[in-house]
Amino acid sequence: MSTHILNNPFPSTAYNGPEYFCDREEETKSLLNNIKNGNSTTLVAIRRIGKTGLIQHVLGQLPKGWKGIYVDILDTEDLNNFLNHITSAIMNAVPEKSNIGIKFWDFIRSLRPIITFDSLTGEPQASFEFKGKETEKNINSVLHFLENQEFKTVIAIDEFQQIVNYPEKNTDAWLRTRIQQLHNVVFIFSGSQQHLMTELFTSPKRPFFRSTQMLKLEKINKEKYCNFIITMFKKYQKEIDRDLTNEILEWSDNYTFYVQQLFNRVFAATKKNVTSEIWKQEASQLLKEQESLFLGYRNMLTISQWQLLKAIAHEGKVYMPTSKQFLSTYQLSTSASILRSLKTLCDIELVYSEFDLQGEKYYSVYDVWFQRWSKLR
């Protein structure tokens, strides 16, 4: 991927090339090693920690003779949507006038899709109207088209856990059977709903059981992130003190999306040297802008759910959400009610569960800015 020079070196919405990408050296090495050796990988991470950026980074470093296809299936609802997305992703990855592009576009046109072009990006989009077995047949045809090419292919399917919501029964079993037949195509299956991804790939009851290498994505090493940030400021003839950098990283919980978002603003607001006043002013303004969203959480939740969400946000990490001390401190209701509310908050992805280095399970809120905002209330 060619890199263009950004006005601001802290993008928070897209991958912009290796120059603006921090660390992930070991994860990149592991993924590339799996790919070269023909092994598919399951990449699991909480939302907004940099999972998609890592995938794009890896696809940009594939060895000669490999092609990378990235497809996000979060908004798919069935296998026909899946076919639309994966076909469109391949069309975007192979230029129409290239040798392989000519063959692939001719092949796709033979399936008679409706082909449109995004009005903003100009990227082609394929839409099929198949149903049932016909959809399965054409997904299989697309995969085998790639299988029969001279080059090797990596297909990265982001938010893969979405397939469990498809109305078609046993989608994972059907897809696993198709993938087993491929020798020239490897996959990266990534997802942010960790419990579903874990169930899909580690449960002996599921078809994908132990079919891939597992890779858990953690937060970027704080020292490496600090060095990266200081270096980027220097490249743009600006300065930031190491202590201030660590202070901002701490306030952002070293969480990639939030780190990038805040440093983007701090960088833009700084003429020469970052001061404590500058970053705190930007942080305060950011929380103020998000306030309507946070109040929206309150309106969509029951009183019990809202109180629990605020309590978890205030604590940062909650290991025993039904303990007497926790319930008493935040004047919460009964244990049974808390468990019901906790399940709902996890289901709608306002709260997630994780394990610490000692293997102890805890709960935290996804939105770091909500956590900071709630502590001011």
N, C-alpha and C positions, 0 to 999 in steps of 0.2 A: 504493500500500500504506500503510495507516494505521500509525503508529508508536506503540507503547506504551512507557512508561518502564521501563527495565530497572534492576534493583537493581545490576547490574554492567555498565558500559558497554563491556566487551570480550568480547562473545560469540564463541565459536569454532565453533559448530555450525550456525548458520543466519543468513540475512540478516534483519535486524531494522529495516530502514528507513534512509533517507538520513542520519539523525542519527548513526547508529553506523557509517557507511560512510566509509572513508578514501580520499580522492583518486580515482583512475581517471577524472579529468575528460576527458582526451584520448581514452581508450578508449571512454568513454560517448558522447562527441561523435561519434566515428567510427562506432560501431554505430548510433546514432540517425540519422545522416546516410545510412548505407547503407539502413536501413529505409525512411526517408521517400522515398528515390529508387528503391525497388523492387529493391534489390540484396541478395542473400543474403550471409552472412558465414561464413567458417570461422575459428573462434576456437581457437587452439592454446596450451596452457600445460602446464607440469609440474603434477603433482598438488599440491593443498593450497596453491596460490598465490592463490586467491580467484576462480577462474574462474566458479564457480556463483553466488557473491555478486554479481559484476559482471553476469551475465545477469539475475538477479532485480532488480538496481538499474535496469537498462535497461528491463525490462518494466514497472517501476513508473513510468517516465517517458514512456511512449508518447504520441504526440500524440492529440488527440481523433479518434475514428473508427477507432481501432486497438484490437485485443484481443491479449493475449499468452498463449501457451500454453507451459508448460515441461514437458518430459518427459525423464526420465533412463532410458536404456535399457541401463545397465551390466549389469543382471541378466537381460536378455532372452537367449533362446537360439535363437529362430527368428522367422519373420515373424508367426506367430500371437501370440507374446508381444509383438511390436512393436505389433500391432493392439490388444491388450489395454491396453498402456501408453498409447498415444497417445489412445485413446478415453477412458480413465479420466482422463487429464490434461485433456481438453476438458470432460468432465463436471464436474471440479473447478473449472474456470475460468469456467464459465457457470452461474449459479444456476438450479436446476430451474424455479423459478417466474417467472423473467424471460421476456420475449417470445422471445428467442433460445433460452433454456433449454428452454422448452416444446417448441419446434420440434426442437431437437437431441435431447432425451430421447425424444420420439416417434419420431424417425428411428432412434435407436439401438435402441429397443425393437423396431422392425420387423425388426431383424437377429437378434433373439432371443438376446441374451447372458444370462449369469447375472450379475445385479447384486447385489453385496454391499456392506456398509459397514464400513470399518475400525473395529475395536472401540476403538481409542485416539483416533483423530482424527475419526471419523465421516464421513470422506471416501468417496464412492462409488467402487467398483471394478468394471470390466466384464471379464468373462471369456468368450471365444468358443472354440468347438471346431471351427473351420474348418480345412481342410487345402488345400494346393496352390493352385490357381487361385482357389478360393473365397475364400481369405484375401486374395490380391492384389486381387480384385474389391472386397472390402469395405474394404480400406485406401484404394483409389482412391475409393470412394463417400464415405468420411469426408472425404478431402481436397477432393473436389468439393462436398460440403455447405458447407464453409467458403468455398470459391471463389465460391459463388453467393450469399453473404450481402451485405448492404449495407455492412457494415464490412470493414476490412482486417485481416488476421491475421498475427502473427509466431509461428512455431513454433520454439522453441529445443529442439533435440535434443542432450542432453548425453551424452557418451561415445559419440559417433556411430560411432567405429571398431569398435564391437561388431558391426556388420553383417557384417564380414569373417569372423566366426566362425559365421554362420548356415549351416545345412546346405543351404538353397536356393542354387542356383547363380546367379551374376551378380545378386545382390540389388542392388548399387549401380547396375548398368545399368538394371534394372527401375525402381528408385526414381527415378533421374535422368530417365527418360522420363516418369514421372508428374508430376514436379515441373516439367518444362519446359512442361507444359500449363496451369500455374497462373499467373495474372496478379494475383490479389487476395491471394495468400499468399506471404510471404517467410520465409526460414529463417535461423536461426543454428545452424550445425553446430559443436559444440564437442567437444574430446577431450583427454585427458591422455597418451595414447600417441602421442607426437609423430611417430615414424617411420611409424606406420600412417596418421595423419591427413595427413601430408605426401604419402605414397604415393597416398592416395585423391584428393587435390585438386591435386597438382602434377605427377603422372606423366602424360605424353601417352597412356599405355596405358590409363588409367582413365576411365570415363564422366564423372566429375565434374571432369575436367581443366579448370582455369581457368573454372569455372562460378560461382565466388564471389569476393568480396573477402577477402583473407587478413589476419588480425590476430593477431600474436604477443603474448601477455601476459607482461610481465616483472614483476620485483619492484617493489613500490611505492617511489617515491623516498624515500630514507632521511630526508632533512630534512623532507619533508612528513609522513612517518609520525611523526617525532619531535614536530613541532608539534601534530599531531592528538592524540597521546597526552597531552601536557602539558595541552592544552585540555580533554580529557575528564576528567582528574583535577580540574582547577579547577572544572568544572561540578558536580562532586560534593563540593566543598569539601575536596579533598585536594590535596597538593602532591607533585611529583616533580621533581628536579633534571634539567636538560638533559643533563649529563654522565652521570648514572645511566641516563637514558632511552636514550642512545646506546650505553651499555655493554650494556644488556639487548638492544637491537636487534642489536648485533654478535654477542652470544652466541646469539641466535636466528636468526642468518644473514639477518635482515631478511625472513624467510620467513613470509608472512601467517598461516598456521594456527598456527605455533609462537609467533610474536609474540603473537597473540591469546590463546593458551592460557596462556602465562606471565604476561602482563599481567593476565589475568583473576584469576590466583592472587595476584599481587602486590597488586592493587587490594583484593581481599578481605582480605588479611592486614594492610593498612595502615589505621590509625586516622586519622592526620593527614598525616604526612610519610613518604615512602618512604626507607628507608635501604639502604645496601649490604648490611647484614646480612639485612634482610628479603628482598630479591630473591634473594640467594644461597642462603638457607635454602629458599625456595620452589623454586628451580631444583634444588637437591640432592634435595629430597623428590620432585619430579617424576620425576627420573631413577631414584630408588629404586623408585618405583611401576611404572616401565616395565621394570625389570630382568628380570622373568620373560618378557616379550615378547622382549627382546633375546636371552636365553638360548634362547628358542624358535627364533630364527633359526639358532643354532648346531646345534640338534638336527635341523633340517630340511635342512641343507646338508652337502655333503661337506667333508672337512677342507680341501681346496684352495679350495673356494668360500668357506668361512668365513674362511680366512686372507686371501683377496683382498678380501673385504668389509671386514674390519677395516683392511686396508692402505689402501684407498680412503677409508674414513672418517677415518683418521688424517691422511692427506694433505689432505683437503678437496676438492681437484681434482687429477685425474691425467690428464696429457696424453699420456703415453707408457707405457701399462700393460705393454708388453713390453720396455721398455728394460732394459739390464743393471743400471743404477743402481737402478731401482725394484725389480727382482727380487732384487737383492742386499741392499738395505736391509731388506726385509721377509722375506727368506729364502723366497721363493716358488719354485715349480717352473718347468718349462720354458715358453717362450713359447706353444707350441701348447696346453698345458694351461691356461694363463692365459686364452687367447682363448676356449676352451670354457667355462671357469668364468664369464668375463665375459658371454658370451652368455646363459648361464642366469640370472645375476643381473639382467640387463636384462629378460629375458623374464618373470621373476616380479616385476619392478618393485621390487627392492631397490636397484638402481642405474639411473641414467639418463645419457644422453649429451646434451651441449649444446655450443653454440659461443659463444666469448667475443666481445668487441667487435672483435677482430682476425681473427675467422673461424676461430680454432683450436679444434679439437674436444677436449673433455675429458669425464671421467667423474666423477660424484659420487654419494653415497648419497642416497636420498630422505629418509630419516628423520634430521632434524637432531638429535633427542635421542639417537639411536643414535650419531651422530658424536661428540657430547659425552661420552657414556658410554664409548665405546671409547677415548677419549684418557685416561681415568682408569684404564684397565686395563693 
